[in-house]
Amino acid sequence: MTQFKITIASLFFFFFAIGNIFAQADRWQQAVDYKMDIDFDAKKHQFKGVQTLVYTNNSPDELDKVFYHLYFNAFQPGSMMDVRSRTISDPDRRVGDRIFHLKENEIGFQKIKSLRMNGKKLKYEVVGTILEVTLKTPIKPHSKVTFEMEFEAQVPLQIRRSGRDNAEGVDYSMSQWYPKMCEYDYQGWHATPYVGREFYGIWGDFDVKITIDKNYILAATGFLKNWDVIGAGYQPEGYAVKPPRGDKKTWNFVAKKVHDFVWAADPDYTHTKLERKDGLTMHFFYIKNEKTEDNWKELPNVMSKTFSFVNKKYGQYPFKQYSFIQGGDGGMEYPQATLITGNRGFNSLVGVAVHESLHSWYQMALGTNESLYPWMDEGFTSYASAETMNYLKAQGLLHGAQPAAAVDIHKSTYVGYNNIVTSGLEEPLITHADHFNTNYAYGVASYVKGAIFLHQLQYIIGQEAFDKGMLEYYNTWKFKHPNSNDFIRVMEKVSGLELD
């Protein structure tokens, strides 16, 4: 225990010093508003898009370039993500060399057909997963401009997070699917090439129209604006839906103050929902079979109790909608939604649903730069997940679980840390998420050491101050992109201790 106390004190000193370098009295941040019209061809697994993006430069800087992420381009043989996966000593088993062997009709791509700013054509260059745009007229500080883009894309076979035809038969898991403006903050541009790691985005409003074959059921970030003509379980009970004519439907989703937009589609989705007294509507989308039906019917009650517990302990969920969607390749968080594989036991399903939904606090609301501080995302989420699962166990809400709280719910976390220490593969907690030498070291630093950081902090300042500090941190810094120093200052304030 003494060794851990020394370690966390050293970490606090380092984070305080680094944070002060970038500390600013006025923490400005950029803003983006997206409008997108998507015409989806399910036979070819391709779509055409028109994007109108209003960009607000709240910085004191004049911008002569902007950058976009083109994530689908990572799913091509020879991409940075492919090469990294084939050369790292412990590749993600979901990826391995699968990208290298993709055929032409299986790869992913995003191609820009035209791009204008305030009506004027722009020059641009695509390098892997990054689109670099040279502006004819710089964007002045504290001004707005409008970008208009036409693009085409092909959905890759589902390998990592996004894609088509996942292992459980879900047709489309659509994350990182559109050209996304890169973040610009007090450290400059964050045009990070995509290698399957972390994300960092700008908050804004999304208005997305997706036109797709009428047999599909869609789940997405935000609210379905035209539920009256779509139905599919979005309409109030007893409402008579009048579907449009034709072979396709246009789904119009809107979301405010989010930094990304995810959707999924399958003709066999079962859609159920739970409406809470606090105004939050929980949606559940799954493909019904003998492995999923009973578990997914039981999931809503447990997740509603989860949100009630977390709201009280860590801060109020700031939105009125959340969707649990079967899709992807494990569990991955997005604004107001998560993609999770659903063919699993009930306790496992609850565990992944709890972890991914907790990212609504430690990423979707706080918006920390995951590449620089992955431990503030995954580590904080892992700590809160352990606390939440222990609560659910004590309430008798897990299968086979007796109503009793664990003596030491974080014991396994310390075992995981000890294992990497003895292996000699440990790397510094502050390593950039893309720069770890092994996936093992990244995982332990982000998930395990981040959780231990909080557990040790709780030991140092006491449970009462810690609980107060976690609430204060969330309420002070939600929607503001905090860094490590911001967190430390909150904990110093509530504890009355100088944590350096």
C-alpha positions in Angstrom: 0.0 0.0 0.0 2.9 2.4 0.8 4.3 1.9 -2.7 1.0 2.8 -4.2 0.7 6.0 -2.1 4.1 7.1 -3.2 3.2 6.4 -6.8 0.0 8.4 -6.8 1.7 11.4 -5.1 4.3 11.4 -7.9 1.5 11.1 -10.5 -0.3 14.1 -9.0 2.9 16.2 -9.2 3.5 15.3 -12.8 0.0 15.9 -13.9 -0.1 19.2 -12.0 3.0 20.4 -13.8 1.9 19.3 -17.2 -1.6 20.7 -16.7 -0.2 24.1 -15.7 1.6 24.4 -19.0 -1.7 24.5 -20.8 -3.8 26.1 -18.2 -5.9 29.0 -19.4 -8.2 31.4 -17.5 -10.7 31.3 -20.4 -11.1 27.8 -21.7 -12.6 28.4 -25.2 -13.7 25.6 -27.4 -14.8 25.2 -31.0 -18.4 24.4 -32.1 -19.8 22.5 -35.1 -23.3 21.9 -36.4 -23.9 19.1 -38.9 -26.7 18.6 -41.4 -26.3 15.4 -43.5 -28.5 13.8 -46.1 -27.5 10.2 -46.8 -28.7 8.0 -49.7 -27.9 4.4 -48.8 -27.5 1.5 -51.3 -27.8 -1.6 -49.2 -27.1 -3.9 -52.2 -23.7 -2.3 -52.8 -23.0 -1.4 -49.1 -22.3 2.1 -50.3 -23.9 5.5 -49.7 -23.7 9.1 -51.0 -23.8 12.0 -48.6 -24.3 15.7 -48.6 -22.9 17.4 -45.5 -23.4 21.0 -44.5 -21.2 22.0 -41.5 -21.3 25.3 -39.7 -18.0 25.8 -37.9 -17.6 28.3 -35.2 -14.0 29.4 -34.4 -14.1 30.5 -30.8 -10.3 30.5 -30.6 -8.1 33.6 -30.6 -6.4 32.1 -33.6 -6.8 32.7 -37.4 -7.1 29.3 -39.1 -5.8 28.8 -42.6 -6.4 25.1 -42.7 -8.9 22.6 -41.3 -8.7 18.8 -41.0 -11.3 16.0 -41.2 -11.2 12.4 -40.1 -12.0 9.8 -42.8 -12.1 6.7 -40.5 -13.4 4.2 -43.1 -10.1 4.6 -45.0 -8.4 2.6 -42.2 -10.1 -0.5 -43.5 -7.9 -0.9 -46.6 -4.8 -3.1 -47.1 -1.7 -1.2 -46.3 -3.4 1.4 -44.1 -1.7 2.5 -40.9 -4.2 0.5 -38.9 -3.5 -2.6 -41.0 0.3 -2.3 -40.8 0.2 -1.7 -37.1 -2.0 -4.7 -36.5 0.3 -6.9 -38.5 3.5 -5.7 -36.9 2.7 -5.2 -33.2 3.7 -8.1 -30.9 0.2 -8.7 -29.5 -2.4 -7.7 -32.2 -6.1 -7.3 -31.3 -7.5 -10.8 -32.2 -10.5 -9.0 -33.8 -8.2 -7.3 -36.3 -5.1 -9.4 -36.8 -4.4 -9.5 -40.6 -8.0 -9.3 -41.6 -7.7 -5.8 -43.1 -4.8 -7.0 -45.3 -7.0 -9.7 -46.8 -10.1 -7.5 -47.6 -11.3 -7.7 -51.2 -12.2 -4.6 -53.2 -15.9 -4.9 -52.4 -15.1 -5.5 -48.7 -12.8 -2.5 -47.9 -14.0 0.7 -46.5 -13.5 4.1 -48.1 -14.7 7.7 -47.9 -14.1 9.8 -51.0 -14.6 13.5 -51.2 -16.4 14.6 -54.4 -16.5 18.3 -53.7 -15.8 20.8 -50.8 -16.6 24.5 -50.5 -16.4 27.1 -47.8 -18.9 29.9 -47.9 -19.6 28.8 -51.5 -16.0 28.8 -52.7 -14.2 25.7 -53.9 -11.4 24.4 -51.7 -8.2 22.5 -52.4 -7.6 19.4 -50.2 -5.4 16.4 -49.9 -6.2 13.0 -48.4 -3.5 11.2 -46.5 -4.8 7.9 -45.1 -7.6 8.7 -42.7 -7.0 12.4 -42.6 -8.4 15.1 -45.1 -6.2 18.2 -45.0 -8.0 21.3 -46.4 -6.3 24.5 -47.4 -8.5 27.6 -47.0 -8.6 30.4 -49.5 -9.8 32.8 -46.8 -8.6 32.1 -43.2 -11.3 31.7 -40.6 -11.1 34.7 -38.3 -11.2 34.4 -34.5 -14.8 34.4 -33.1 -16.4 33.9 -36.5 -18.6 31.3 -38.3 -18.1 29.7 -41.7 -20.1 27.1 -43.6 -18.5 24.0 -45.3 -20.5 22.2 -48.0 -19.3 18.7 -48.9 -20.4 15.9 -51.2 -18.9 12.5 -50.5 -19.2 8.8 -51.2 -18.5 5.9 -48.9 -18.3 2.1 -48.8 -19.0 0.3 -45.6 -16.3 -2.3 -44.8 -16.8 -5.7 -43.4 -17.1 -5.4 -39.7 -13.6 -5.8 -38.2 -13.3 -3.2 -35.5 -16.2 -1.3 -34.2 -17.8 -0.1 -37.4 -18.8 -2.1 -40.5 -21.3 -4.5 -42.1 -22.3 -8.1 -41.3 -20.9 -8.5 -37.8 -20.4 -11.9 -36.2 -23.9 -11.9 -34.8 -25.6 -11.1 -38.1 -26.3 -7.4 -37.6 -26.3 -5.8 -41.0 -24.8 -2.4 -40.3 -22.9 -1.0 -37.3 -22.3 2.6 -38.4 -19.8 4.3 -36.2 -17.1 6.6 -37.5 -19.0 6.6 -40.8 -19.0 10.3 -42.0 -16.2 12.9 -42.6 -15.8 14.4 -39.2 -14.1 17.7 -38.4 -11.0 17.3 -36.3 -10.7 19.0 -32.9 -8.8 22.3 -32.5 -8.1 23.4 -29.0 -5.5 25.3 -26.9 -2.9 22.7 -28.0 -3.6 23.1 -31.7 -5.1 20.6 -34.2 -5.7 17.0 -33.2 -5.7 15.4 -36.7 -4.7 12.0 -35.3 -4.6 9.1 -37.9 -6.9 6.3 -37.0 -5.3 3.1 -35.9 -8.3 1.7 -34.0 -7.7 3.6 -30.8 -9.3 6.7 -29.3 -11.5 9.7 -30.3 -11.7 13.4 -29.5 -14.5 15.5 -31.0 -16.2 18.9 -31.0 -19.6 19.4 -29.5 -22.4 20.5 -31.7 -25.9 19.7 -33.1 -26.6 17.0 -35.6 -29.5 16.8 -38.0 -29.1 13.6 -40.0 -31.5 12.1 -42.7 -30.8 8.6 -43.8 -32.7 7.2 -46.8 -32.5 3.4 -46.8 -34.6 0.3 -47.9 -37.9 0.4 -46.1 -37.4 -3.0 -44.5 -34.6 -1.7 -42.2 -35.1 -0.7 -38.6 -32.6 2.0 -37.5 -31.2 2.9 -34.1 -29.1 6.0 -33.6 -27.9 8.9 -31.5 -30.6 11.4 -30.7 -34.3 11.5 -31.3 -36.2 10.3 -34.3 -37.9 13.5 -35.6 -40.3 11.9 -38.0 -41.5 9.0 -35.8 -45.1 9.6 -37.0 -44.3 8.2 -40.5 -41.6 5.7 -39.5 -43.1 3.9 -36.5 -40.9 0.9 -35.8 -41.5 1.2 -32.1 -40.7 4.9 -31.9 -44.3 6.1 -31.9 -46.5 6.3 -28.8 -48.4 3.2 -28.0 -51.7 3.1 -30.0 -50.6 5.7 -32.5 -51.6 4.9 -36.1 -48.5 5.3 -38.3 -48.9 6.3 -41.9 -45.8 5.0 -43.7 -44.6 6.7 -46.9 -44.9 5.1 -50.3 -42.0 3.7 -52.2 -39.2 1.2 -51.6 -37.2 3.4 -49.2 -37.8 5.4 -46.1 -36.0 8.5 -44.8 -35.2 8.5 -41.1 -34.5 11.9 -39.6 -32.5 11.9 -36.4 -31.6 15.0 -34.4 -29.2 15.4 -31.5 -28.0 18.4 -29.6 -24.6 19.0 -27.9 -23.0 15.8 -28.9 -19.5 15.2 -30.4 -20.3 12.2 -32.6 -23.2 10.4 -34.2 -23.7 6.6 -34.5 -26.4 4.5 -36.1 -27.1 0.9 -36.8 -29.6 -0.9 -39.1 -31.0 -4.4 -39.5 -34.3 -5.6 -40.8 -34.7 -8.0 -37.9 -34.2 -5.7 -35.0 -36.7 -5.9 -32.1 -37.1 -2.5 -30.6 -38.4 -2.0 -27.1 -38.3 1.1 -24.9 -38.6 2.1 -21.3 -39.8 5.6 -20.3 -38.6 6.8 -16.9 -40.3 9.3 -14.7 -37.3 11.7 -15.1 -38.1 12.0 -18.8 -35.3 9.7 -20.0 -36.4 7.2 -22.7 -34.2 4.1 -22.9 -34.3 2.2 -26.2 -33.2 -1.4 -26.7 -32.5 -3.0 -30.2 -31.6 -6.6 -30.6 -32.1 -9.6 -32.9 -34.4 -12.0 -31.2 -33.2 -15.6 -30.7 -33.0 -18.1 -27.9 -29.8 -16.5 -26.7 -31.0 -13.0 -26.6 -34.8 -12.8 -26.0 -35.0 -13.4 -22.2 -31.8 -11.5 -21.4 -32.8 -8.4 -23.4 -36.3 -8.4 -22.0 -34.8 -8.3 -18.5 -32.1 -5.7 -19.3 -34.3 -2.5 -19.3 -35.2 -2.8 -15.6 -31.6 -3.3 -14.6 -30.3 -0.5 -16.7 -32.9 1.9 -15.4 -31.8 1.1 -11.8 -28.2 1.6 -13.0 -28.9 5.1 -14.3 -30.7 6.0 -11.1 -27.6 4.9 -9.0 -25.1 6.6 -11.3 -27.1 9.8 -11.4 -26.9 10.1 -7.7 -23.3 9.0 -7.2 -21.6 10.6 -10.2 -23.9 13.3 -11.6 -27.1 13.6 -13.6 -27.2 12.1 -17.1 -27.6 15.2 -19.3 -29.7 13.9 -22.1 -33.3 12.5 -22.5 -32.5 9.5 -24.7 -30.2 6.5 -24.6 -30.1 3.4 -26.8 -28.6 0.0 -26.2 -27.9 -1.5 -29.6 -26.8 -5.0 -30.6 -24.0 -4.5 -33.0 -20.2 -4.0 -33.4 -17.7 -6.4 -32.0 -17.9 -6.3 -28.2 -18.8 -3.0 -26.6 -18.2 0.6 -27.7 -19.6 3.8 -26.4 -21.1 6.7 -28.4 -23.2 9.7 -27.6 -26.5 8.6 -26.3 -25.9 5.1 -27.4 -23.7 2.0 -27.2 -23.0 -0.9 -29.6 -22.7 -4.2 -27.8 -22.6 -7.8 -28.9 -25.7 -9.4 -27.5 -25.3 -13.2 -27.7 -24.0 -13.5 -24.1 -25.0 -14.5 -20.6 -27.2 -12.1 -18.6 -24.5 -10.9 -16.2 -22.0 -10.4 -19.0 -24.7 -8.4 -20.9 -25.3 -6.2 -17.9 -21.6 -5.8 -17.3 -20.9 -4.5 -20.8 -24.0 -2.4 -20.8 -23.0 -0.8 -17.5 -19.5 -0.1 -18.6 -20.4 1.4 -22.0 -23.3 3.5 -20.7 -21.0 4.9 -18.0 -18.9 6.4 -20.8 -21.9 8.8 -21.1 -20.4 10.5 -18.0 -16.6 9.8 -18.6 -16.4 10.9 -22.2 -19.7 11.9 -23.8 -20.4 14.6 -21.2 -16.8 15.5 -20.1 -15.1 15.0 -23.5 -11.5 14.5 -22.3 -9.0 14.0 -25.0 -8.9 10.2 -25.0 -5.6 10.0 -26.9 -3.7 12.1 -24.3 -5.6 10.9 -21.2 -7.1 7.5 -22.0 -7.0 6.7 -18.3 -9.4 9.5 -17.5 -11.9 7.9 -19.9 -11.4 4.1 -19.5 -9.9 4.2 -16.0 -12.6 6.4 -14.5 -15.3 4.3 -16.3 -13.8 1.1 -15.0 -13.7 2.3 -11.4 -17.3 3.5 -11.6 -18.4 0.3 -13.4 -17.0 -1.8 -10.5 -18.9 0.3 -8.0 -22.1 0.1 -10.0 -21.9 -3.7 -10.6 -21.4 -4.1 -6.8 -24.5 -2.1 -6.2 -26.5 -4.2 -8.6 -25.2 -7.4 -7.0 -26.2 -6.1 -3.5 -29.7 -5.4 -4.9 -30.0 -9.0 -6.2 -30.3 -7.8 -9.8 -27.7 -10.2 -11.2 -28.2 -13.8 -11.9 -26.8 -16.1 -9.2 -25.8 -13.1 -7.2 -26.6 -12.9 -3.5 -27.7 -9.5 -2.0 -24.4 -8.7 -0.4 -21.7 -6.1 -1.1 -18.2 -7.3 -1.8 -15.5 -6.7 0.7 -13.0 -5.4 -1.8 -14.5 -4.9 -5.3 -11.3 -3.5 -6.7 -9.1 -6.5 -5.7 -8.9 -7.9 -9.3 -7.8 -4.5 -10.6 -4.7 -4.6 -8.4 -4.0 -8.2 -9.5 -4.1 -7.0 -13.1 -1.6 -4.2 -12.3 0.7 -6.6 -10.5 0.7 -8.9 -13.4 2.1 -6.3 -15.8 4.6 -5.0 -13.3 6.1 -8.5 -12.9 6.0 -9.0 -16.7 8.3 -6.1 -17.4 5.9 -4.8 -20.1 4.5 -1.8 -18.1 4.6 1.6 -19.8 4.0 5.1 -18.4 0.4 6.0 -17.7 0.8 9.3 -19.7 1.8 7.6 -22.9 -0.2 8.7 -25.9 -2.9 6.0 -26.6 -1.4 5.4 -30.1 2.2 5.1 -29.0 2.1 2.1 -26.6 4.5 -0.7 -27.7 1.9 -3.4 -26.9 -1.9 -3.5 -26.7 -1.4 -5.2 -23.3 0.4 -2.1 -21.9 -2.2 0.2 -23.3 -5.1 -1.8 -21.8 -3.5 -1.9 -18.3 -2.5 1.8 -18.4 -5.9 2.9 -19.6 -8.3 0.6 -17.7 -6.4 -0.8 -14.7 -4.0 2.0 -13.7 -6.7 4.6 -14.3 -9.0 2.8 -11.9 -6.2 2.3 -9.3 -5.5 6.0 -9.5 -9.0 6.8 -8.3 -9.0 4.0 -5.7 -5.8 5.3 -4.2 -7.1 8.9 -4.3 -10.1 7.8 -2.4 -7.8 6.2 0.2 -5.8 9.4 0.5 -8.5 12.0 0.8 -11.3 9.8 2.3 -14.5 8.5 1.0 -16.7 11.5 1.8 -14.3 14.0 0.1 -13.8 11.6 -2.8 -17.6 11.2 -3.4 -18.1 15.0 -3.2 -15.1 15.5 -5.6 -16.4 13.1 -8.2 -19.7 15.0 -8.3 -18.0 18.4 -8.3 -15.7 17.3 -11.1 -18.6 16.2 -13.3 -20.8 19.2 -12.6 -18.0 21.7 -13.1 -16.4 20.3 -16.2 -19.1 18.6 -18.2 -19.1 19.8 -21.8 -15.7 21.5 -21.3 -12.9 19.0 -22.2 -11.1 18.8 -18.9 -7.5 17.7 -18.6 -5.7 16.0 -15.7 -4.9 19.2 -13.9 -8.6 20.3 -13.9 -9.4 17.1 -12.1 -6.7 17.5 -9.6 -7.7 21.1 -8.8 -11.3 19.9 -8.0 -10.0 17.2 -5.7 -7.7 19.7 -3.9 -10.6 22.1 -3.4 -13.0 19.5 -1.9 -10.3 17.7 0.2 -8.5 20.8 1.4 -5.2 19.0 0.6 -2.4 20.0 -1.7 -2.1 17.0 -3.9 1.3 17.4 -5.4 
